[in-house]
């Protein structure tokens, strides 16, 4: 059952426009997408954890019953150890759109939506040896080597951002700022979409997060993680999905199940807070629905 504001929005959504639905984890995005797509369209995943084939329960992917109601794309189609980036996702979305059905793109990965609506610079991959060299250098050395345009456009206290910029400059001879200036036009400009962002009450969401993790445990999330445990690698993006490190720690005897549950719920709430901050700071032009109503 959709909240009143969401139901009204579904009724008002033009049937021929692409729909974007962003929101924090456990906020009810999938139900809204299903309601809209049932009137015509294909649901396209924009959640970085839901692309992996090893996670259905722990990543809260749509159920087989939901997937049978309308077409779903880009869910559970990537091997857990395969490289997968925002660029991979964007190219796959382009292929889905080319098939002609209205896309209803739903998820909580802000970078995916940013690339979709603003474009993505096609920066070459950094060679592993370049990354290893950067890992060994102090931050001030990396900063000193940056080109002025890039140095003036990034947070110089953010080690990951600075190192990425340094690697790009060393590997390509062009600064990150120059690469970004050559960003191609966006696949779906915001003004051509119905863009919806769920702005949710923190306490309401906090309660839903706890309820949903308990539901995951009841739906055999532990068995899902147990199947991956022999191959668990904390460096793999797939294995960083929230709930996975915590349940691995339980399976290895480092935490009790209650401790793992509590740690996973806290991590999910922290992630939701970052998502809410992203929505409020970077999605000012999206139509907001406040939940609950």
C-alpha positions as CSV (number, residue, x, y, z in Angstrom):
1,X,0.0,0.0,0.0
2,X,1.6,3.3,-1.1
3,X,1.5,6.4,1.1
4,X,-1.0,9.1,-0.1
5,X,1.7,11.3,-1.5
6,X,3.3,8.5,-3.4
7,X,0.0,7.3,-4.8
8,X,-0.8,10.8,-6.0
9,X,2.5,11.0,-7.7
10,X,2.0,7.7,-9.5
11,X,-1.3,8.9,-10.9
12,X,0.3,12.2,-12.1
13,X,3.4,10.6,-13.7
14,X,3.3,11.0,-17.5
15,X,3.2,7.5,-19.1
16,X,5.8,8.3,-21.7
17,X,8.6,9.9,-19.7
18,X,11.5,8.0,-18.1
19,X,11.2,7.9,-14.3
20,X,14.0,8.1,-11.8
21,X,13.4,7.1,-8.2
22,X,16.1,7.7,-5.6
23,X,16.0,7.3,-1.9
24,X,17.7,5.9,1.1
25,X,17.8,2.1,1.8
26,X,14.5,0.6,3.1
27,X,12.5,3.7,2.2
28,X,10.1,1.9,-0.2
29,X,11.6,2.8,-3.5
30,X,11.0,-0.7,-5.1
31,X,7.3,-0.6,-4.2
32,X,6.9,2.8,-5.9
33,X,8.8,1.6,-9.0
34,X,6.6,-1.5,-9.3
35,X,3.5,0.6,-9.1
36,X,4.7,3.0,-11.8
37,X,6.1,0.4,-14.1
38,X,2.9,-1.7,-13.8
39,X,1.3,1.1,-15.9
40,X,4.0,0.6,-18.6
41,X,7.7,0.3,-18.4
42,X,10.7,-1.7,-17.4
43,X,12.3,-1.4,-13.9
44,X,16.1,-0.8,-14.1
45,X,18.3,-1.3,-11.1
46,X,20.4,1.7,-9.8
47,X,21.8,0.0,-6.7
48,X,25.4,-1.0,-6.7
49,X,24.9,-4.1,-4.4
50,X,21.9,-5.4,-6.2
51,X,23.9,-6.0,-9.4
52,X,25.7,-9.0,-7.9
53,X,24.4,-12.6,-8.5
54,X,25.4,-13.8,-5.0
55,X,23.0,-11.5,-3.2
56,X,19.2,-11.5,-3.3
57,X,18.1,-11.4,0.3
58,X,21.0,-9.4,1.8
59,X,20.8,-6.7,-0.8
60,X,17.0,-6.5,-0.7
61,X,16.6,-7.3,-4.4
62,X,13.0,-7.5,-5.6
63,X,11.5,-11.0,-5.0
64,X,10.9,-13.5,-7.8
65,X,7.2,-12.7,-7.5
66,X,7.8,-9.0,-8.0
67,X,10.2,-9.6,-10.9
68,X,7.4,-11.7,-12.5
69,X,5.0,-8.7,-12.5
70,X,7.0,-6.4,-14.7
71,X,10.3,-6.7,-16.5
72,X,13.4,-6.0,-14.3
73,X,16.8,-5.3,-15.7
74,X,20.4,-5.2,-14.2
75,X,19.6,-7.2,-11.1
76,X,21.9,-10.0,-10.0
77,X,23.6,-10.3,-13.4
78,X,27.3,-9.6,-12.3
79,X,29.6,-12.2,-10.8
80,X,30.8,-11.4,-7.3
81,X,34.4,-11.1,-8.4
82,X,33.9,-9.3,-11.7
83,X,34.9,-5.6,-12.0
84,X,31.9,-3.3,-12.2
85,X,31.9,0.5,-12.3
86,X,29.6,3.4,-12.8
87,X,30.7,3.3,-16.5
88,X,29.7,-0.4,-16.8
89,X,26.3,0.4,-15.4
90,X,25.8,3.5,-17.6
91,X,26.6,1.5,-20.8
92,X,24.1,-1.3,-19.7
93,X,21.4,1.3,-19.0
94,X,21.9,2.7,-22.5
95,X,21.3,-0.8,-24.0
96,X,18.1,-1.2,-22.0
97,X,16.8,2.2,-23.1
98,X,17.6,1.3,-26.7
99,X,15.1,-1.5,-26.5
100,X,12.3,1.0,-26.5
101,X,10.4,0.5,-23.2
102,X,10.0,3.3,-20.8
103,X,12.7,3.0,-18.1
104,X,11.8,3.3,-14.4
105,X,15.3,3.5,-12.9
106,X,15.3,2.9,-9.1
107,X,18.0,2.7,-6.5
108,X,20.1,4.3,-3.8
109,X,23.5,4.8,-5.6
110,X,23.8,8.5,-6.1
111,X,26.8,8.3,-8.4
112,X,24.8,6.2,-10.8
113,X,22.1,8.9,-11.0
114,X,24.7,11.7,-11.3
115,X,26.4,9.9,-14.3
116,X,23.0,9.2,-15.9
117,X,21.7,12.8,-15.7
118,X,25.0,14.8,-15.9
119,X,27.2,12.6,-18.0
120,X,30.3,10.6,-17.1
121,X,33.9,11.4,-18.1
122,X,35.5,8.4,-19.9
123,X,38.7,8.3,-17.9
124,X,41.0,5.3,-18.7
125,X,41.6,2.8,-15.9
126,X,44.7,3.3,-13.9
127,X,47.3,0.5,-14.2
128,X,47.7,-1.5,-10.9
129,X,51.4,-0.7,-10.6
130,X,50.5,3.0,-10.7
131,X,48.1,2.5,-7.8
132,X,50.7,0.6,-5.8
133,X,53.1,3.4,-6.3
134,X,50.6,6.0,-5.2
135,X,49.7,3.9,-2.1
136,X,53.3,4.3,-0.9
137,X,53.5,8.1,-1.3
138,X,52.5,10.6,1.4
139,X,49.5,12.8,0.8
140,X,51.5,16.1,0.6
141,X,53.7,14.5,-2.2
142,X,50.6,13.6,-4.2
143,X,49.0,17.0,-3.7
144,X,52.2,18.8,-4.8
145,X,52.2,16.9,-8.1
146,X,48.7,17.8,-9.1
147,X,47.9,20.2,-12.0
148,X,46.5,23.6,-10.7
149,X,43.0,23.1,-12.3
150,X,42.5,19.8,-10.6
151,X,44.0,20.9,-7.3
152,X,41.6,23.8,-7.2
153,X,38.6,21.6,-7.8
154,X,38.9,18.7,-5.3
155,X,39.1,18.3,-1.5
156,X,42.9,18.2,-0.9
157,X,42.4,16.6,2.5
158,X,40.6,13.6,1.0
159,X,43.3,11.0,0.4
160,X,41.2,8.9,-2.0
161,X,40.2,11.8,-4.2
162,X,43.8,13.2,-4.3
163,X,45.3,9.8,-5.1
164,X,42.8,9.2,-7.8
165,X,43.6,12.6,-9.4
166,X,47.4,11.9,-9.1
167,X,47.0,8.4,-10.7
168,X,45.0,9.9,-13.6
169,X,47.6,12.6,-14.3
170,X,50.5,10.1,-14.1
171,X,48.8,7.5,-16.3
172,X,47.3,9.8,-19.0
173,X,49.3,13.0,-18.9
174,X,46.1,14.9,-18.5
175,X,44.6,16.3,-15.3
176,X,41.4,15.0,-13.8
177,X,39.8,18.5,-14.3
178,X,40.6,18.4,-18.0
179,X,39.1,14.9,-18.4
180,X,36.0,16.0,-16.6
181,X,35.7,19.1,-18.8
182,X,35.3,16.6,-21.8
183,X,32.4,14.8,-20.2
184,X,29.9,13.7,-22.9
185,X,26.3,14.8,-22.8
186,X,24.1,12.8,-20.3
187,X,22.1,9.8,-21.4
188,X,19.0,11.1,-19.6
189,X,19.1,14.8,-18.8
190,X,17.0,15.6,-15.7
191,X,14.6,17.9,-17.5
192,X,13.5,14.9,-19.7
193,X,12.6,12.7,-16.8
194,X,10.1,12.5,-13.9
195,X,12.7,12.5,-11.1
196,X,11.5,11.5,-7.7
197,X,13.5,11.5,-4.5
198,X,12.1,10.1,-1.3
199,X,12.8,12.4,1.7
200,X,12.1,10.3,4.7
201,X,11.7,10.8,8.4
202,X,14.8,9.6,10.2
203,X,13.1,7.8,13.0
204,X,10.6,6.1,10.7
205,X,13.4,4.9,8.5
206,X,15.5,3.7,11.4
207,X,12.7,1.5,12.6
208,X,12.1,0.1,9.0
209,X,15.8,-0.7,8.7
210,X,15.8,-2.8,11.9
211,X,12.6,-4.6,10.8
212,X,14.0,-5.3,7.3
213,X,17.2,-6.8,8.6
214,X,15.2,-9.1,10.9
215,X,13.1,-10.0,7.9
216,X,16.4,-10.8,5.9
217,X,17.5,-13.1,8.7
218,X,14.1,-14.8,8.6
219,X,14.5,-15.2,4.8
220,X,17.8,-17.1,5.1
221,X,20.2,-14.2,4.6
222,X,22.6,-16.2,6.7
223,X,22.6,-19.1,4.3
224,X,23.3,-16.6,1.4
225,X,26.4,-15.3,3.3
226,X,27.4,-18.8,4.3
227,X,27.6,-19.8,0.7
228,X,30.0,-17.0,-0.1
229,X,32.1,-17.4,3.1
230,X,34.7,-19.7,1.6
231,X,35.5,-17.1,-1.1
232,X,35.0,-14.0,1.1
233,X,37.4,-11.2,0.3
234,X,36.8,-7.9,2.1
235,X,38.4,-6.0,-0.7
236,X,35.8,-7.0,-3.3
237,X,33.0,-4.4,-3.7
238,X,30.4,-7.2,-3.8
239,X,31.6,-8.4,-0.4
240,X,31.3,-4.9,1.1
241,X,27.5,-5.1,0.9
242,X,26.1,-4.1,4.3
243,X,25.3,-7.1,6.5
244,X,27.9,-9.3,4.8
245,X,31.0,-8.4,6.9
246,X,28.9,-8.5,10.0
247,X,27.4,-12.0,9.3
248,X,30.8,-13.3,8.1
249,X,32.2,-12.2,11.6
250,X,29.3,-14.2,13.2
251,X,30.1,-17.3,11.1
252,X,33.7,-17.1,12.0
253,X,32.9,-16.8,15.7
254,X,34.0,-13.2,16.2
255,X,30.5,-11.9,17.0
256,X,27.4,-13.4,18.4
257,X,24.3,-13.3,16.1
258,X,22.8,-10.5,18.2
259,X,26.1,-8.5,17.9
260,X,26.2,-9.1,14.2
261,X,22.6,-8.0,13.8
262,X,23.1,-4.8,15.8
263,X,26.3,-4.0,13.9
264,X,24.6,-4.5,10.5
265,X,21.6,-2.3,11.6
266,X,23.9,0.5,12.7
267,X,25.9,0.3,9.5
268,X,22.7,0.4,7.5
269,X,21.5,3.5,9.4
270,X,24.8,5.2,8.8
271,X,24.6,4.4,5.1
272,X,21.0,5.8,5.0
273,X,22.2,9.0,6.6
274,X,24.8,9.4,3.8
275,X,22.2,8.8,1.2
276,X,19.8,11.3,2.8
277,X,22.6,13.9,2.8
278,X,23.4,13.2,-0.9
279,X,19.7,13.6,-1.8
280,X,19.4,16.9,0.1
281,X,22.7,18.4,-1.2
282,X,22.9,17.0,-4.8
283,X,19.2,16.4,-5.8
284,X,17.8,19.9,-5.3
285,X,16.0,19.8,-8.7
286,X,14.3,16.4,-8.0
287,X,10.7,16.2,-6.9
288,X,10.6,15.3,-3.2
289,X,8.1,13.0,-1.5
290,X,8.1,13.1,2.3
291,X,7.5,9.8,4.0
292,X,5.6,8.8,6.0
293,X,2.6,11.0,5.2
